[in-house]
Amino acid sequence: MSRFWSPVVHQLTPYVPGEQPKLDTLIKLNTNENPYGPSPKVLAAIRAATDDSLRLYPDPSGDKLKDAIASYHGVSRPQVFVGNSSDEVLGIVFQALLKHEQPLLMPDISYGFYPVYCGLFGIQAQQVPLDDSLSIQVEDYRQPCGGVILANPNAPTGRLLPLSAIRQLLDDHPDQVVVIDEAYVDFGGDSAIALVNDYANLLVVHTLSKSRSLAGLRVGYAIGQTELIEGLERVKNSFNAYPLDRLALAGAVASFEDDDYFRHTCQAVMRTREQLTAQLQALGFEVLPSAANFVFARHPQHDAAMLATGLRQQAVIVRHFTAPRINQYLRISIGTDAECARLVQVLGSLLS
């Protein structure tokens, strides 16, 4: 506490990211990073960008990256917004599109940054409970609001809403912005970007951190109709005109130029996820259906915190949440086949 803090600082409960351990010997299955490295074309592009041009500011608009994203998704450049990670993009979205008199609707169990941003920007949040199976029911969102934000697939549950449910949500809220945060959609879902040209109230947010193996570059983007994007640009240019550096721009563009590598690694993660799900179920775990690069699982006879501690003692770390409804679940990131095999081996010994 400090007497020099602004009043809002005293009221904040900051987001707590997943642990980034300093020991290289740990099997790290706690932060949903991709177990496979970036495309070799990405690394070559970054190396090529490390020249004398680093003395110059990057393109403030990121037009080359916007063009690559627009081409990939079949939209136009004015429909694309880019930023320093999807977290920054979301922060700008909250300021530009979601701060209204009525509350912002979000699931009670979802990405932890959503209520943090509400506290930071003075937005009234209303959390809508997931059902007993930890699923989002769009009918529960049929209430007055200033906007809606959902992660799809949801985090940390991994459950996926079909596009028909997203369409219903958009139809139910024609006068409010609906934000669909698709950080994990490349691991088994259909993107709501397909609906953008049909709905002026839809904004879809993506990250290159997960499916494109670029968590270290911090690149995110949003796609929507041009009026929404213009609002984001106005806030961005009132805060940070140069959110993406030259290396990030070069690497991000290259990632969209190697579609074969992208699809290959996504398929590899999905195959391992299905294999791990079956192995966990064989050990007696209940595993929620997942369309993400992680699974959410609990064991009816064993305490989740104790299992997380036991795993850590054997140099395997997973994410354990303490919120009441999910405090018996472990969120397990999908690693390599060898890493997941070691996880299953340790769990087997802990359960015996």
N, C-alpha and C positions, 0 to 999 in steps of 0.2 A: 504494500500500500504506500502511496505517496501523495502528499498534499498538492503535488504538481500535476497529477493526472486530471484529464478531462472527466466530467461526470460519467460519461458513457463507459469509461474503462472500468470503473468500480462495479458495473452491473454485468460485465461480460463473463460468460463461462466458455473459455476458448475450446476449440476443437482439439482433440488429442489424437495425433496420427499414430499409425502402427509403429511399433518399435523398429528402429534401424540399428541392430546390434553391431558392435565393433569387432566381434570375433568372426573370422572367415570360416571357421570350422563348423558353424551352425548350419543345419538345414532350415532354410528360412521360408516358411509357408504361412506368413502372417500378414503380408501387405499386398497380395494379389498382383505382384509383379510377374511378367511373362518369364517362364523358365528358359526361353530361347532368346538369343541376342538379336540385335537389329539386323536388317538386311545388309549384306556386304556393300550394296550400292549406297546405303545411308552412310556407312562409315567412310566410304570413298568420297562422298560429297562433302562430308564434314572436313575431311583432311584437305580437300581442294579449296575449301573456304578459309582455311587458316593461312591467309597471306596478308599482304600489306593493306588490303581493304578493311581489315579490322579496325583501322584508325578512323574509318568513316561510320556514320550512323547507318543502321539498317533501314530498309524500306519501311516507313511508318505504317503503310497500308497493308504490307505483306501480299501484294497483288499476285506474285508468282505462285505463292502457296494457295491463295484463294482460287486462282485459276485451276490448280491441280485438284483441289477439293471439289470445286464446281464440276469439273469434267468427270471426276470419279462418281459423283452422286447424281449427275444429270440435272444440275440446276445452273443458274447464272451467277457470275461473280458478285453482283450486288445482293445476292441472297446469302452470302457467306461472311461470317465474322470470325476473326482469329484472335487468340490471346495467349498469354503465358500460363498454360495449363487450363484444364477445364474448371479448376477451382477459381481462377481469376475470371474466366468467362462467366461462371455462375455468379460471382460477386457483382459483376457489372450488370448481369441480368436482373438480380434482385433490386439494384438501385434504379435501373432504367425502366423496368416493366412490371415489377411486383409490389411496389410500395403504394398502396391505396388505402382508402378509409376502411374497407372491409378486410377481414382476415385472409391470409394466405393459407390454403389448404395443403396439407402434406401428410403422408402416413406417419403413424406414431413410431414405427420401426422403419428407419430408412437411413440415408446418408447423414452422418452427424453434423455436417457443415450447414445443413439447411436451417435448423434453429439458431445456430451460431450467427449466421448472416442476418437472420431476423433481429436478433439482439443488437448486432452492430449497426444496422441501418434503421432501427426503430420501426420494424414491420411487425404487426400483430400476427402471430402464428396460431393456427388451429390444427391440431394433430387428429387425424382420422384413424381410429384403430383398425389394424389388420384383423381379419376374421380368425377363427380358432385354428385354422390351418396355416396361419401367417401369410395369407393371400390378400391382395388388394381387391376390393369389390367396388367397381366404379359407381354403383348405385348409391353408395354411402357418401359420395361427393356431390350429390344433388342438393345443394344448399347454397345460400348466398355467400359470396366470397369475392375477394379482390384478385384471385388467381389460383392456379393449381400447379404444384410441382411434384413430379413422380420420377423416381429412378426405375428404369425398365431395361433389363432385369433389375429387380429391387436389390438393394444391398442393406444388410448382409444376408438376406434370405436366398437370393439367387432366383427367385420365382419370376416368371415372365408373363406379362399380359399380351394377348394377341392384338393385332392391329384393329380388329373389330371393337375391342374394348376401348382402345385409344380414340377411335372414331366416335364412339358413343360419348366419351368424356368431352370431346370437342363440341359435339352437337349439344350437349347439356349446358355448355358454358360459352355461347357464341360471343359474349361481350367481355370475356376475361381471357387473359393469356394462359395457355396451358403449356408448361415446360416439361419436356420429356428428356430426362438425363440418361443417355444411352452409353455410359462408360463401358458396359460389358456386352453390348448387343451383338458384336461380331462373333461371339462364342455360341450362337445358336438361336438368335432372334431375328425377326424382320424389323428393319428400321422404320420408324415413323416419318423419316424423310420422304418416303413415298407419298405421304399425305400433305406435305407442305403446300403444294400449289392449290390444294383444295380448301385449305383452312388458313385464313388470315390471322387467326389467334394461336397458331402452333409455332413453337420454337423447339428445336431439337439440338441437344448439346452432346458433343463427342470429345473424346480424348485420344491422343496417340500413345498414352502411357501403358495401356493394357495390351490390346491386340497387335499393336505395331511395335511393341518392345522399346518404347522411347520414354519411359518414366523419367530418365535423367535429363531429357531435353526440355520438359515442361511445355508442351504444346497442346492446346485445345481449340475447339471451334464450335460455332453455332450456325444452324441453317434455319431460315425462316423467310417469310415474305419481306420485301424490301423496307416496308415501314417499320417493322420490328428491328431489322438490322440497323437502320438509320438511328434509331433510339440508342442502340448499344454503342454505335460509333460516337455519338455525341458525348456519352458518359466517358468512354475510353479516352477521347481526345481532350477531356477536361481533367484527366487523371494521369495518364502515361501514354504519350504519343508513340513510344517505341517499345511495345511490350515483348516483341520477339527479336532476339539478336540474330546476327548473320549466320552463326553456326546452326541455330535452331531452325531457321528458315530453310537453309540448305538441306539439312537432314530430313526435315518434314516433307519437303517437296520430293526428295528421292524415295521416301517411303511409299508414296503413291505411284511411283514409277516402277515398282517391283511387286506387282500384284500376285505373281506366282508364289513368291516367298511369303507374303502376307497370308495367303490362303493355306499354304502348306503348314505354317506354324499354328494357325488357328485350328486346323483339323487335328494336328497333333495334340494340342491341349484338350480338345473335345474328346478324343479317343481316350486319353489318360483319365479325364474326368469320369467317363462312363465306367472305366475299369476300376478306378478308386471307389466309386459309389458302390459297385458290386462287392468289392472287398470289405468295405466298411459295413455293409448290410450283413455280410457273412459273419462279422464279429458281433452282430447284434445291435448295431447303430441304426437309428432312424435318420434317414437322409432326405432332406427336402429336394424336390425336383429342381435342378439348376440349369440355367442357360448362361452361366457366367464362367469365369475361370477360377471358381472356388466352389466348395460345397459347404452346406450348413447342416451340421449333424449333432445328434445327442444320443447318449446311451441311457436307456431307462434304469439301469442298475448302478450307474457310476456317475459321480459328481464331475461336472465339466471342469471346474477349477482345479480339482485334484488331477484330472487327466492332463490338463494343460501344464501343470507343474511337473508331473511325471515325464511328459514328453520333453520338457525343457532340460530336465536333469539328464536326459539322453541326447542332448544337443539337437532337438527338433522343436522349433517354435511355431505355434499357431496362434490365432487371435481368439481370445475369450472376452465376451462382453458381459458387463455386470447389470445391465438393465433387467428389471424383474421378469419380463415376459420371455427373455431370451438368455437368461443366465445359466441355463443348462445346455446351451449349444456351443459348439466350437465352429469357427469359420476357418476352413482349411483351404489355402491357396493351392492350385494345381501346379506341382513342380514337374520335374522330369520323371520318367518312369522309375528311375533308380531312387530318387528322393521320396516318391510316394511309396515305393516298396519298403523303404526304411521306416517311414511313418507307420505303415501297417504292421511291420514287424514289432516296433516298439509298443504300439497300442495292444497288440496281441499279448505281449508279455505283461503289460499293465493290467489287463483284464483277467489274466489267468490266476 
